[in-house]
Amino acid sequence: MPWQWISALALFQVCFPAPALCGKLLLWPADGSHWINVKTMLEELVRRGHDVTVLVHPVNILIDVTKPSPFNFEVFPVPYGKDTMKDFFEDILHFWVYELPYISYWDSFVKLMEFSANITTFNRQICNSVVLNKQLMEKLKAMDFDILLSDPIIPCGELLAEIFKIPFVYTIRFSAAQTMERLCGMISAPSSYVPATMLAFTDEMSFMERLKNMLFYLSQDALFYHFLWEEWNQYYTKILGKPTTFCETMGKAEIWLIRTYWDFEYPRPFLPNFEFVGGLHCQPAKPLPEDMEEFVQSSGEDGIVVFSLGSMVKNLTIEKGNIIASALSKIPQKVLWRYSGKIPETLGLNTKLYEWLPQNDLLGHPKTKAFITHGGTNGIYEAIYHGIPMVGLPLFADQPDNLAHMKAKGMAVVLDFNTLEEQDMVDALNTVINNPTYKERALTLSQIHHDQPIKPLDRAVFWIEFVMRHKGAKHLRPAAHSLTWYQYHCLDVIAFLIICLAAFLIVSIKCCTFCFRKGSRAVKKKRE
């Protein structure tokens, strides 16, 4: 058989696994840990023969368009520099970690609204840089994409899909109070037992927690509808040239890929176009670099502790760094700490600092006893995958909620970063390392994670290919998308029943009054 036919046959097998046609995918990405997660999906899609184009601006923090990549990067300019974006995110992190816990609710609300307005401005400038760039838009249209993959925390992806008339799929961990998922994706989230993300409640809430949960849902809905989304409603209407809303456009997503799974989530209702694919980036551990392996092996039977606050937080204040370093020096384990700030004065001989850590490989190492984490979803799932108990230091966003889940599941001790004392860290580490319950719960969740009919990565890729094969997945979308808000909540039916009941009561009262009066007159005439 000629080599050309052999190559064609191999390509056919790659491109038709389900059978699925090799397609063209356009990605509208988010930066940071979101990119780390979606990058795994894209690499698998490329491995299966799909053509992947990433539409990206050069101001990203983790998306490096200068390095060799299996993806095609379509880079477009934006009207601000990398330093501007970096400074802005550092301001947000500093506020959230070091200021928010010490100011009033009203001051924090005002500051967060200011940040939200700035983020909206940045995102609108990014979107303008694409949709108003005629040359770029013509080029993208000519590429004839089959599908668009987007992260809804960065608006514009769904707008591009609408303009190009192609189906799109979302990949998301959460939105505040699950507002986007509930209001736009139409997934049910009863406030009685589905805790709002950001509140760090469990699914077994007290009366006061249920009250707070419901009020948080309502306040976030009002905030999104009347403040955060109003500007996007006008923007989308203007760009598309027809009346529409941001939420209506989002609601056209064919599939929502949620970056969690039932090893993490509390049981709750969900729709057929919502797929839980948490841990899709996790892999078996690979060998460590030689010098790192040597340090790990020097720990003996005590083992090691892995410490990382993620890709965004690389250093701490001098005071906080000294508190943590002093605590780590008092445990018998060796510690590998991802840290790039000033070296703490109290750093012990058992602790080694690294600019970067192969986190997944370390968590999968047989000598790893515990993981100190800020609670990012990627890191938590690597710990679940490898069955490693955690000490949590949540800082911002979904991290307190993520670690609340792990605490409720029994595989984590959670500390307050702002009030953290040296002994708190020592006690927490000794607890998760020496109390066998935490390791047992971690291994149980790991077994649940691995015991799935299809791997998370394969499930995510399957649904992306499914949408490409069928030009969408409309049969999985609930009819709720075509209902008004009052129809969805059956307020028109309730109003009709109330009117019927009121009419029945009025007629009954009238009839009784009439009969009573007639009877009274008859008695009166008889007496006369």
C-alpha positions as CSV (number, residue, x, y, z in Angstrom):
1,M,0.0,0.0,0.0
2,P,1.5,3.4,-1.0
3,W,2.5,5.6,1.9
4,Q,0.0,8.2,0.9
5,W,-2.8,5.8,1.4
6,I,-1.4,4.7,4.8
7,S,-1.2,8.4,5.9
8,A,-4.8,9.0,4.7
9,L,-6.0,5.9,6.6
10,A,-4.3,7.1,9.8
11,L,-5.8,10.5,9.4
12,F,-9.2,9.0,8.8
13,Q,-9.0,7.0,12.0
14,V,-8.0,10.1,13.9
15,C,-10.7,12.2,12.4
16,F,-13.5,9.7,12.7
17,P,-13.4,8.3,16.2
18,A,-17.2,8.4,16.9
19,P,-17.5,9.0,13.8
20,A,-16.7,12.8,14.1
21,L,-15.6,15.0,11.2
22,C,-12.3,16.9,11.7
23,G,-13.6,20.4,12.3
24,K,-12.5,23.9,12.8
25,L,-12.8,25.4,16.3
26,L,-12.5,29.0,17.4
27,L,-11.7,29.7,21.0
28,W,-12.6,32.9,22.9
29,P,-10.4,32.3,26.0
30,A,-10.1,33.6,29.6
31,D,-6.7,34.0,31.1
32,G,-5.2,32.5,34.3
33,S,-6.3,29.1,35.6
34,H,-9.1,29.1,33.1
35,W,-6.6,28.9,30.3
36,I,-4.7,26.1,32.0
37,N,-7.9,24.0,32.1
38,V,-9.2,24.7,28.6
39,K,-5.7,24.2,27.1
40,T,-6.0,20.5,28.0
41,M,-9.2,20.2,26.0
42,L,-7.7,22.0,23.0
43,E,-4.6,19.7,23.0
44,E,-6.8,16.7,22.9
45,L,-8.9,18.1,20.1
46,V,-5.8,18.8,18.1
47,R,-4.6,15.3,18.8
48,R,-7.8,14.0,17.3
49,G,-7.2,16.0,14.1
50,H,-9.2,19.2,14.7
51,D,-8.0,22.6,13.7
52,V,-7.9,25.0,16.7
53,T,-7.6,28.8,16.4
54,V,-7.3,30.9,19.6
55,L,-8.5,34.4,19.2
56,V,-6.3,36.3,21.7
57,H,-4.9,39.7,22.5
58,P,-1.2,40.1,23.5
59,V,-2.0,41.5,27.0
60,N,-2.7,38.1,28.6
61,I,-0.7,36.9,31.6
62,L,-0.5,33.1,30.9
63,I,-1.3,32.8,27.2
64,D,2.1,33.1,25.6
65,V,1.6,33.5,21.8
66,T,5.4,33.6,21.2
67,K,6.0,29.9,22.3
68,P,5.6,27.0,19.9
69,S,2.0,25.7,20.1
70,P,-0.2,23.1,18.4
71,F,-2.8,25.9,18.1
72,N,-3.2,28.7,15.6
73,F,-3.0,32.1,17.5
74,E,-5.0,34.9,15.8
75,V,-3.6,37.9,17.7
76,F,-5.4,41.2,17.7
77,P,-4.3,44.5,19.3
78,V,-6.0,46.2,22.3
79,P,-5.8,49.9,23.3
80,Y,-3.8,49.2,26.5
81,G,-0.5,47.5,27.5
82,K,0.4,44.4,29.5
83,D,1.5,46.5,32.5
84,T,-1.9,48.2,32.7
85,M,-3.7,44.8,32.9
86,K,-1.1,43.4,35.3
87,D,-1.3,46.4,37.7
88,F,-5.1,46.2,37.5
89,F,-5.2,42.6,38.5
90,E,-2.6,43.1,41.3
91,D,-4.8,45.9,42.7
92,I,-7.9,43.5,42.7
93,L,-5.9,40.8,44.4
94,H,-4.4,43.2,47.0
95,F,-7.9,44.6,47.8
96,W,-9.6,41.2,48.0
97,V,-6.9,39.6,50.2
98,Y,-5.7,42.5,52.4
99,E,-8.4,45.2,52.4
100,L,-11.8,43.6,52.0
101,P,-11.9,41.8,55.3
102,Y,-11.4,45.0,57.2
103,I,-13.8,47.5,55.6
104,S,-17.5,47.9,55.9
105,Y,-20.0,46.1,53.7
106,W,-21.0,49.4,52.0
107,D,-17.4,50.4,51.3
108,S,-16.6,46.9,50.0
109,F,-19.7,47.0,47.7
110,V,-18.7,50.4,46.3
111,K,-15.2,49.2,45.7
112,L,-16.3,46.0,44.0
113,M,-18.7,47.9,41.8
114,E,-15.8,50.1,40.8
115,F,-13.7,47.1,39.9
116,S,-16.7,45.6,38.0
117,A,-17.1,48.8,36.0
118,N,-13.4,48.8,35.1
119,I,-13.5,45.1,34.1
120,T,-16.6,45.9,31.9
121,T,-14.6,48.7,30.3
122,F,-11.6,46.4,29.6
123,N,-13.9,43.6,28.2
124,R,-15.8,46.0,26.0
125,Q,-12.5,47.4,24.6
126,I,-11.4,43.8,23.9
127,C,-14.7,43.0,22.1
128,N,-14.5,46.3,20.1
129,S,-11.0,45.4,19.0
130,V,-12.5,42.3,17.3
131,V,-16.1,43.1,16.1
132,L,-15.2,46.5,14.8
133,N,-12.1,45.3,13.1
134,K,-13.5,44.6,9.6
135,Q,-10.4,43.1,8.2
136,L,-10.1,40.6,11.1
137,M,-13.9,39.8,11.0
138,E,-13.7,39.1,7.3
139,K,-10.7,36.8,7.8
140,L,-12.5,34.9,10.6
141,K,-15.7,34.5,8.5
142,A,-13.6,33.2,5.6
143,M,-12.1,30.5,7.9
144,D,-15.6,28.9,8.1
145,F,-15.4,27.7,11.7
146,D,-17.7,24.8,12.8
147,I,-17.9,25.7,16.5
148,L,-16.9,28.3,19.0
149,L,-15.7,27.5,22.5
150,S,-16.0,30.3,25.1
151,D,-15.6,31.2,28.7
152,P,-18.7,33.3,29.7
153,I,-16.8,35.3,32.3
154,I,-15.3,37.2,29.3
155,P,-18.2,38.5,27.2
156,C,-18.1,38.6,23.4
157,G,-17.6,34.9,22.6
158,E,-21.4,34.3,22.2
159,L,-21.6,37.5,20.2
160,L,-19.1,36.3,17.7
161,A,-20.9,33.0,17.4
162,E,-24.1,34.9,16.7
163,I,-22.4,37.0,14.0
164,F,-20.7,34.0,12.4
165,K,-23.9,31.9,12.8
166,I,-22.1,29.0,14.3
167,P,-23.0,26.9,17.5
168,F,-21.0,27.6,20.6
169,V,-20.1,25.7,23.8
170,Y,-19.3,27.2,27.2
171,T,-16.7,26.1,29.7
172,I,-17.2,27.5,33.1
173,R,-16.6,26.9,36.8
174,F,-19.2,29.3,38.3
175,S,-20.7,32.8,38.1
176,A,-21.7,34.7,41.2
177,A,-24.7,33.1,42.8
178,Q,-24.7,30.9,39.6
179,T,-26.6,33.8,38.0
180,M,-25.5,33.1,34.4
181,E,-26.3,29.4,34.7
182,R,-29.7,30.0,36.3
183,L,-31.0,33.0,34.4
184,C,-29.4,32.3,31.0
185,G,-28.8,28.6,31.0
186,M,-32.1,27.9,32.8
187,I,-30.6,25.4,35.2
188,S,-32.7,24.9,38.4
189,A,-31.0,25.9,41.7
190,P,-33.5,25.9,44.6
191,S,-32.1,28.2,47.2
192,S,-33.3,25.8,50.0
193,Y,-30.5,23.4,49.3
194,V,-28.3,24.7,46.5
195,P,-25.8,27.1,48.1
196,A,-24.8,30.2,46.2
197,T,-21.2,30.2,45.1
198,M,-19.3,32.8,47.2
199,L,-21.2,32.1,50.4
200,A,-19.3,28.9,51.3
201,F,-22.4,27.2,52.6
202,T,-23.1,23.4,52.4
203,D,-26.3,21.8,51.1
204,E,-27.5,21.4,54.7
205,M,-28.3,25.0,55.7
206,S,-29.8,26.4,58.9
207,F,-32.8,28.7,58.7
208,M,-30.6,31.8,58.8
209,E,-28.3,30.4,56.1
210,R,-31.2,29.6,53.8
211,L,-32.4,33.2,54.4
212,K,-29.0,34.6,53.5
213,N,-28.8,32.2,50.5
214,M,-32.1,33.3,49.1
215,L,-31.4,37.0,49.7
216,F,-28.0,36.6,48.0
217,Y,-29.6,35.0,45.0
218,L,-32.1,37.8,44.7
219,S,-29.6,40.6,45.2
220,Q,-27.2,39.1,42.6
221,D,-30.0,38.7,40.1
222,A,-31.0,42.4,40.6
223,L,-27.3,43.5,40.4
224,F,-26.6,41.5,37.2
225,Y,-29.9,42.5,35.5
226,H,-29.9,46.2,36.3
227,F,-26.3,47.2,36.6
228,L,-23.8,44.7,35.1
229,W,-25.8,43.5,32.1
230,E,-27.6,46.6,31.1
231,E,-24.6,48.0,29.3
232,W,-24.0,44.7,27.5
233,N,-27.6,44.5,26.5
234,Q,-27.3,47.9,24.7
235,Y,-23.9,46.8,23.2
236,Y,-25.1,43.5,21.8
237,T,-28.3,45.2,20.4
238,K,-26.1,47.8,18.7
239,I,-23.6,45.3,17.2
240,L,-26.3,42.8,16.0
241,G,-28.6,45.5,14.7
242,K,-31.7,43.9,16.4
243,P,-33.2,44.0,19.9
244,T,-31.5,41.4,22.1
245,T,-30.0,41.0,25.6
246,F,-26.7,39.6,26.8
247,C,-28.6,36.8,28.7
248,E,-30.7,35.9,25.7
249,T,-27.5,35.5,23.6
250,M,-25.8,33.5,26.3
251,G,-28.9,31.2,26.5
252,K,-28.2,30.0,23.0
253,A,-25.2,28.0,24.2
254,E,-25.5,24.4,23.0
255,I,-23.6,22.8,25.9
256,W,-22.3,24.1,29.2
257,L,-19.2,22.3,30.4
258,I,-19.0,22.7,34.1
259,R,-15.5,22.3,35.6
260,T,-16.6,20.2,38.6
261,Y,-18.1,16.7,39.2
262,W,-20.1,14.9,41.9
263,D,-17.0,14.1,43.9
264,F,-17.0,17.9,44.5
265,E,-20.5,19.1,44.0
266,Y,-23.5,18.6,46.3
267,P,-26.4,16.6,44.6
268,R,-28.6,19.0,42.7
269,P,-30.8,19.0,39.6
270,F,-29.2,19.7,36.2
271,L,-30.2,19.8,32.5
272,P,-29.1,17.5,29.7
273,N,-27.1,20.3,28.1
274,F,-25.0,20.7,31.3
275,E,-22.1,18.4,31.6
276,F,-19.8,18.1,34.6
277,V,-16.2,17.6,33.5
278,G,-14.2,18.5,36.6
279,G,-10.6,17.2,36.7
280,L,-10.2,16.9,33.0
281,H,-6.7,18.3,33.2
282,C,-5.5,15.7,35.8
283,Q,-3.0,13.1,34.7
284,P,-0.9,10.3,36.3
285,A,2.3,11.7,37.9
286,K,5.4,12.0,35.8
287,P,9.0,11.7,37.2
288,L,10.3,14.8,39.0
289,P,13.4,16.8,37.9
290,E,16.5,15.1,39.4
291,D,17.3,17.8,42.0
292,M,13.7,18.0,43.1
293,E,13.4,14.2,43.4
294,E,16.6,14.2,45.5
295,F,15.1,16.7,47.9
296,V,11.9,14.7,48.1
297,Q,13.7,11.5,48.9
298,S,15.7,13.2,51.6
299,S,12.4,13.5,53.6
300,G,12.5,9.8,54.6
301,E,9.4,8.3,56.2
302,D,8.0,11.7,57.2
303,G,7.3,12.6,53.5
304,I,6.7,16.0,52.0
305,V,4.2,18.9,52.0
306,V,3.4,20.7,48.7
307,F,2.5,24.4,49.1
308,S,1.2,26.6,46.3
309,L,-1.1,29.6,46.1
310,G,-1.7,29.3,42.4
311,S,-0.5,31.1,39.3
312,M,-1.8,34.5,40.3
313,V,-0.4,34.9,43.9
314,K,3.3,34.4,43.9
315,N,4.4,36.3,47.0
316,L,3.0,37.5,50.3
317,T,3.6,40.4,52.7
318,I,6.8,40.1,54.7
319,E,4.8,39.5,58.0
320,K,2.6,36.8,56.5
321,G,5.5,35.1,54.8
322,N,7.4,34.9,58.1
323,I,4.4,33.5,60.0
324,I,4.0,30.7,57.4
325,A,7.7,30.0,57.1
326,S,8.1,29.7,60.8
327,A,5.1,27.3,61.0
328,L,6.5,25.1,58.2
329,S,9.9,24.9,60.0
330,K,8.1,23.2,63.0
331,I,6.9,20.1,61.1
332,P,9.0,17.0,60.4
333,Q,8.1,16.9,56.7
334,K,10.1,18.5,54.0
335,V,8.2,21.4,52.2
336,L,8.3,22.4,48.6
337,W,6.9,26.0,48.4
338,R,6.1,27.8,45.2
339,Y,7.1,31.4,46.2
340,S,8.8,34.3,44.4
341,G,8.7,37.0,47.0
342,K,11.4,38.1,49.5
343,I,12.8,35.1,51.3
344,P,11.3,34.9,54.8
345,E,13.7,35.4,57.7
346,T,12.1,32.4,59.5
347,L,12.5,30.0,56.6
348,G,13.5,26.5,58.0
349,L,16.0,24.1,56.6
350,N,13.2,21.7,55.8
351,T,11.6,24.2,53.3
352,K,12.7,24.9,49.8
353,L,11.4,27.7,47.6
354,Y,10.7,27.3,43.9
355,E,9.6,29.8,41.2
356,W,7.5,27.0,39.7
357,L,6.4,23.5,40.8
358,P,5.2,20.5,38.8
359,Q,2.2,20.4,41.1
360,N,0.3,17.5,39.6
361,D,3.5,15.3,39.6
362,L,4.3,16.3,43.2
363,L,0.7,15.5,44.4
364,G,1.0,12.1,42.7
365,H,4.3,11.3,44.4
366,P,4.1,8.5,47.0
367,K,5.9,10.7,49.6
368,T,3.4,13.5,49.5
369,K,1.4,13.8,52.8
370,A,-0.5,17.1,52.4
371,F,-1.2,20.0,50.1
372,I,-1.4,23.6,51.3
373,T,-3.6,25.4,48.7
374,H,-5.5,28.6,48.1
375,G,-8.4,26.5,46.8
376,G,-8.3,27.0,43.1
377,T,-10.4,24.4,41.2
378,N,-7.5,23.0,39.2
379,G,-5.3,22.4,42.3
380,I,-8.2,20.9,44.3
381,Y,-9.0,18.5,41.5
382,E,-5.3,17.4,41.3
383,A,-5.5,16.7,45.0
384,I,-8.7,14.7,44.6
385,Y,-7.3,12.8,41.6
386,H,-4.3,11.7,43.7
387,G,-6.1,11.4,47.0
388,I,-4.1,14.0,49.0
389,P,-5.7,15.8,52.0
390,M,-5.5,19.6,52.1
391,V,-4.9,22.6,54.3
392,G,-6.8,25.5,52.7
393,L,-5.9,29.2,52.7
394,P,-8.7,30.7,50.6
395,L,-8.0,34.2,49.2
396,F,-10.7,35.4,46.8
397,A,-13.4,34.5,44.2
398,D,-14.6,30.9,44.3
399,Q,-11.8,29.7,46.6
400,P,-13.7,29.9,49.9
401,D,-16.6,28.0,48.3
402,N,-14.3,25.4,46.8
403,L,-12.6,24.7,50.2
404,A,-15.9,24.7,52.0
405,H,-16.9,21.8,49.7
406,M,-13.7,20.0,50.6
407,K,-14.1,20.6,54.3
408,A,-17.7,19.3,54.1
409,K,-16.4,16.2,52.3
410,G,-13.9,15.6,55.1
411,M,-10.6,16.0,53.2
412,A,-9.5,19.5,54.2
413,V,-8.9,21.8,57.2
414,V,-9.6,25.4,56.2
415,L,-7.8,28.4,57.8
416,D,-8.5,32.1,57.7
417,F,-5.7,33.8,55.8
418,N,-6.2,37.2,57.5
419,T,-6.1,35.9,61.1
420,L,-3.6,33.2,60.5
421,E,-1.2,32.5,63.3
422,E,1.8,30.2,63.3
423,Q,0.2,27.6,65.6
424,D,-2.9,27.5,63.4
425,M,-0.8,26.2,60.4
426,V,1.1,23.7,62.5
427,D,-2.1,22.3,64.1
428,A,-3.8,22.1,60.7
429,L,-0.9,20.2,59.0
430,N,-0.5,17.8,61.9
431,T,-4.3,17.1,61.8
432,V,-4.5,16.3,58.1
433,I,-1.2,14.3,58.1
434,N,-1.6,12.3,61.4
435,N,-5.4,11.9,61.5
436,P,-6.1,9.0,59.2
437,T,-9.7,10.1,58.6
438,Y,-8.6,12.9,56.2
439,K,-6.5,10.5,54.1
440,E,-9.3,8.0,54.0
441,R,-11.8,10.6,52.8
442,A,-9.3,11.9,50.2
443,L,-8.9,8.4,48.9
444,T,-12.7,7.8,48.8
445,L,-13.2,10.9,46.8
446,S,-10.3,9.9,44.5
447,Q,-12.0,6.5,43.9
448,I,-15.3,8.2,43.1
449,H,-13.5,10.5,40.7
450,H,-11.8,7.7,38.9
451,D,-14.9,5.5,38.8
452,Q,-16.7,7.1,35.9
453,P,-18.0,5.5,32.8
454,I,-16.0,7.9,30.7
455,K,-13.1,10.1,31.6
456,P,-13.8,13.9,32.1
457,L,-11.6,14.9,29.2
458,D,-13.2,12.4,26.8
459,R,-16.6,13.5,27.9
460,A,-15.8,17.2,27.3
461,V,-14.3,16.4,23.9
462,F,-17.2,14.1,23.0
463,W,-19.8,16.9,23.5
464,I,-17.7,19.4,21.5
465,E,-17.5,17.0,18.7
466,F,-21.2,16.1,19.1
467,V,-22.1,19.8,18.5
468,M,-19.9,19.9,15.5
469,R,-21.4,16.7,14.0
470,H,-25.0,17.8,14.5
471,K,-24.5,21.5,14.0
472,G,-25.8,22.1,17.5
473,A,-27.7,20.4,20.3
474,K,-31.1,22.1,20.2
475,H,-32.9,18.9,21.3
476,L,-31.1,19.2,24.7
477,R,-32.2,22.8,25.4
478,P,-35.3,23.2,27.7
479,A,-38.4,24.9,26.5
480,A,-37.8,27.4,29.4
481,H,-35.7,29.5,27.0
482,S,-38.9,30.4,25.1
483,L,-40.9,31.4,28.2
484,T,-41.1,34.9,29.8
485,W,-40.1,35.2,33.4
486,Y,-43.7,35.2,34.6
487,Q,-44.5,32.1,32.5
488,Y,-41.4,30.3,33.8
489,H,-42.5,30.9,37.4
490,C,-46.1,30.2,36.5
491,L,-47.1,33.6,37.8
492,D,-49.8,33.8,35.1
493,V,-51.2,30.5,36.1
494,I,-51.1,31.5,39.8
495,A,-52.8,34.8,39.0
496,F,-55.5,33.0,37.0
497,L,-56.1,30.6,39.9
498,I,-56.3,33.4,42.4
499,I,-58.8,35.2,40.2
500,C,-60.9,32.0,39.9
501,L,-60.7,31.5,43.6
502,A,-61.6,35.2,44.2
503,A,-64.5,34.9,41.7
504,F,-65.8,31.7,43.4
505,L,-65.6,33.3,46.8
506,I,-67.4,36.5,45.6
507,V,-70.1,34.5,43.9
508,S,-70.5,32.2,47.0
509,I,-70.7,35.2,49.3
510,K,-73.2,36.9,47.1
511,C,-75.3,33.8,46.9
512,C,-75.2,33.2,50.6
513,T,-76.0,36.9,51.2
514,F,-78.9,36.7,48.8
515,C,-80.3,33.5,50.4
516,F,-79.8,34.9,53.8
517,R,-81.7,38.1,52.9
518,K,-84.5,36.2,51.2
519,G,-84.8,33.9,54.2
520,S,-84.9,36.8,56.6
521,R,-87.7,38.5,54.5
522,A,-89.7,35.3,54.5
523,V,-89.4,35.0,58.3
524,K,-90.3,38.6,58.7
525,K,-93.5,38.3,56.5
526,K,-94.5,35.2,58.4
527,R,-94.2,37.0,61.7
528,E,-96.3,39.9,60.4
